[in-house]
Amino acid sequence: MFSRFADVHFYSMQSRCYKSILNNNLYHYKLSAY
């Protein structure tokens, strides 16, 4: 049960990092588009 909780926590951290990376890429793309 603890390992499952750790996996969920790791997945949420990964998705958060992935979303921030996506947002940064979109931000740079918009800047370069202008």
Secondary structure, DSSP 8 states (H G I E B T S, - for coil): -HHHHHHHHHHHHHHHHHHHHHHHHHHHHHHHH-
